[in-house]
Amino acid sequence: MIILRRTILIIAAIFTFQFLMSCLRCGPIPTLEMVYTDLSLELSANIDGQHTVYDDSVRKEDFLLLIFLNDQESQVADVKGYPNYGFSTAMAWQCPDPNFNYSDKVQSIKVLMINQEDTSQTIDMTNAFGSRYESETSSIKDQIDMQYENQELFSLYLSLLEYDEIYKKASFSVTANLESGKTFTQETEEVIFMD
């Protein structure tokens, strides 16, 4: 009986020690240096408050242009080994997320509309795009500033705030200018706007 109690106490002490060791693994919150690698665009429609896949035509007031700047870490990952004392180990709780530092931030985004019936005709539509939430609207510049406050993947969901000068058949060329002078440019496929 005494041997059984001693064995139970030893096993409980080992599990308690293992649990306490798993709580100490987080360490300081790392700051990751991030760099932008490329730009990608998607076309969508906002119908009854739902984002739907863009088909072959869309109403001007439902049109959405989604802009994503893809990024990656500019440092090599740090791999640490932890003692497990013969047991499988797991973290007792989740460590805090790392901080992301973008040293070369987006300075501006420019959106050009290209007439697909006469590709020599282009219009700067940067001021015509923005974001609308309930009764408030925000410009592309406002959206860029908010991206760095939230430290998330750089993504803009832009709708047309003004659509007086929209071509019936158009594509959009988006250029993201970084503070360093580096630029990323991408063009959408043809969009057919319904009247």
TORTIFI-375224 format. One record per residue (C-alpha): x, y, z; residue in one letter; residue number from 1. Coordinates in nm, 2 decimals, padded with zeros to 4 digits. Layout:
% TORTIFI-375224
X_Y_Z_A_NUM
...
***
This chain:
% TORTIFI-375224
00.00_00.00_00.00_M_1
00.28_00.24_00.09_I_2
00.46_00.16_-00.24_I_3
00.14_00.23_-00.43_L_4
00.10_00.57_-00.26_R_5
00.46_00.65_-00.32_R_6
00.43_00.56_-00.69_T_7
00.12_00.77_-00.73_I_8
00.29_01.07_-00.56_L_9
00.60_01.03_-00.79_I_10
00.38_01.02_-01.10_I_11
00.18_01.32_-00.99_A_12
00.50_01.51_-00.91_A_13
00.63_01.43_-01.26_I_14
00.31_01.54_-01.43_F_15
00.30_01.86_-01.22_T_16
00.67_01.93_-01.31_F_17
00.59_01.87_-01.68_Q_18
00.29_02.10_-01.66_F_19
00.49_02.38_-01.50_L_20
00.77_02.34_-01.76_M_21
00.52_02.37_-02.04_S_22
00.40_02.70_-01.89_C_23
00.75_02.86_-01.92_L_24
00.80_02.80_-02.29_R_25
00.66_03.12_-02.43_C_26
00.94_03.36_-02.35_G_27
00.94_03.71_-02.48_P_28
00.70_03.80_-02.76_I_29
00.89_03.80_-03.08_P_30
00.88_04.08_-03.33_T_31
00.89_03.96_-03.69_L_32
01.03_04.17_-03.97_E_33
00.79_04.14_-04.27_M_34
00.84_04.23_-04.63_V_35
00.59_04.25_-04.91_Y_36
00.64_04.00_-05.20_T_37
00.36_04.06_-05.45_D_38
00.02_04.20_-05.51_L_39
-00.29_04.00_-05.60_S_40
-00.64_04.12_-05.70_L_41
-00.99_03.96_-05.69_E_42
-01.32_04.07_-05.82_L_43
-01.63_04.02_-05.62_S_44
-01.99_04.15_-05.58_A_45
-02.17_04.26_-05.27_N_46
-02.53_04.14_-05.31_I_47
-02.76_04.18_-05.02_D_48
-02.46_04.22_-04.78_G_49
-02.30_03.90_-04.90_Q_50
-01.97_03.87_-05.09_H_51
-02.03_03.65_-05.40_T_52
-01.80_03.54_-05.68_V_53
-01.80_03.77_-05.97_Y_54
-01.96_03.61_-06.28_D_55
-01.95_03.78_-06.62_D_56
-02.13_04.10_-06.54_S_57
-02.21_04.31_-06.23_V_58
-02.40_04.62_-06.13_R_59
-02.18_04.92_-06.05_K_60
-02.32_04.96_-05.70_E_61
-02.24_04.59_-05.62_D_62
-01.89_04.58_-05.76_F_63
-01.60_04.50_-05.52_L_64
-01.23_04.51_-05.59_L_65
-01.02_04.31_-05.34_L_66
-00.66_04.41_-05.30_I_67
-00.41_04.18_-05.12_F_68
-00.04_04.24_-05.06_L_69
00.13_03.92_-04.98_N_70
00.41_03.92_-04.73_D_71
00.67_03.69_-04.58_Q_72
00.91_03.70_-04.29_E_73
01.25_03.84_-04.37_S_74
01.42_03.63_-04.10_Q_75
01.49_03.26_-04.05_V_76
01.27_03.08_-03.80_A_77
01.42_03.00_-03.46_D_78
01.37_02.64_-03.37_V_79
01.40_02.55_-03.00_K_80
01.41_02.21_-02.84_G_81
01.24_02.16_-02.51_Y_82
01.30_01.87_-02.26_P_83
01.01_01.63_-02.25_N_84
01.14_01.38_-01.99_Y_85
01.00_01.08_-02.18_G_86
00.65_01.22_-02.21_F_87
00.47_01.39_-02.50_S_88
00.46_01.75_-02.42_T_89
00.21_02.03_-02.51_A_90
00.18_02.39_-02.42_M_91
-00.03_02.46_-02.11_A_92
-00.18_02.76_-02.28_W_93
-00.13_02.96_-02.60_Q_94
00.16_03.20_-02.62_C_95
00.08_03.55_-02.73_P_96
00.10_03.62_-03.11_D_97
00.42_03.78_-03.24_P_98
00.43_04.15_-03.33_N_99
00.47_04.22_-03.70_F_100
00.69_04.51_-03.81_N_101
00.66_04.64_-04.17_Y_102
00.96_04.87_-04.23_S_103
00.87_04.93_-04.59_D_104
00.50_05.03_-04.56_K_105
00.25_05.10_-04.83_V_106
00.26_05.47_-04.91_Q_107
-00.02_05.49_-05.17_S_108
-00.24_05.28_-05.40_I_109
-00.35_05.40_-05.74_K_110
-00.63_05.25_-05.94_V_111
-00.66_05.31_-06.31_L_112
-00.96_05.20_-06.52_M_113
-00.88_05.08_-06.87_I_114
-01.15_05.09_-07.14_N_115
-01.15_04.74_-07.29_Q_116
-01.31_04.87_-07.62_E_117
-01.02_05.12_-07.66_D_118
-00.73_05.03_-07.43_T_119
-00.56_05.37_-07.49_S_120
-00.84_05.53_-07.28_Q_121
-00.76_05.52_-06.91_T_122
-00.91_05.71_-06.61_I_123
-00.76_05.75_-06.26_D_124
-01.03_05.60_-06.04_M_125
-00.84_05.61_-05.71_T_126
-01.07_05.87_-05.56_N_127
-01.38_05.68_-05.68_A_128
-01.30_05.37_-05.47_F_129
-01.33_05.34_-05.10_G_130
-01.50_05.15_-04.83_S_131
-01.86_05.19_-04.71_R_132
-01.97_05.07_-04.37_Y_133
-02.32_05.15_-04.26_E_134
-02.34_05.53_-04.32_S_135
-01.97_05.60_-04.31_E_136
-01.73_05.60_-04.60_T_137
-01.35_05.59_-04.60_S_138
-01.10_05.65_-04.87_S_139
-00.82_05.42_-04.98_I_140
-00.57_05.63_-04.78_K_141
-00.78_05.58_-04.46_D_142
-00.80_05.21_-04.53_Q_143
-00.42_05.19_-04.57_I_144
-00.36_05.36_-04.23_D_145
-00.60_05.12_-04.06_M_146
-00.41_04.82_-04.19_Q_147
-00.11_04.90_-03.98_Y_148
-00.31_04.96_-03.67_E_149
-00.46_04.61_-03.68_N_150
-00.14_04.43_-03.79_Q_151
-00.32_04.19_-04.02_E_152
-00.27_04.07_-04.37_L_153
-00.28_04.37_-04.59_F_154
-00.62_04.35_-04.76_S_155
-00.86_04.62_-04.89_L_156
-01.22_04.55_-04.98_Y_157
-01.31_04.84_-05.20_L_158
-01.63_04.94_-05.36_S_159
-01.72_05.21_-05.61_L_160
-01.83_05.52_-05.42_L_161
-01.87_05.72_-05.75_E_162
-01.96_05.55_-06.07_Y_163
-02.05_05.83_-06.32_D_164
-01.75_05.77_-06.54_E_165
-01.74_05.39_-06.55_I_166
-01.68_05.22_-06.89_Y_167
-01.93_04.95_-06.99_K_168
-01.63_04.71_-07.04_K_169
-01.33_04.78_-06.83_A_170
-01.04_04.64_-06.64_S_171
-00.86_04.79_-06.35_F_172
-00.48_04.83_-06.30_S_173
-00.38_04.86_-05.94_V_174
-00.03_04.99_-05.84_T_175
00.08_04.97_-05.48_A_176
00.37_05.21_-05.40_N_177
00.59_05.14_-05.10_L_178
00.78_05.40_-04.90_E_179
01.11_05.26_-05.04_S_180
01.00_05.34_-05.39_G_181
00.93_04.97_-05.48_K_182
00.60_04.92_-05.67_T_183
00.37_04.63_-05.74_F_184
00.13_04.64_-06.03_T_185
-00.15_04.40_-06.12_Q_186
-00.44_04.42_-06.37_E_187
-00.78_04.26_-06.33_T_188
-00.97_04.06_-06.59_E_189
-01.24_04.24_-06.80_E_190
-01.54_04.36_-06.60_V_191
-01.88_04.41_-06.77_I_192
-02.10_04.66_-06.59_F_193
-02.47_04.64_-06.62_M_194
-02.68_04.95_-06.66_D_195
***
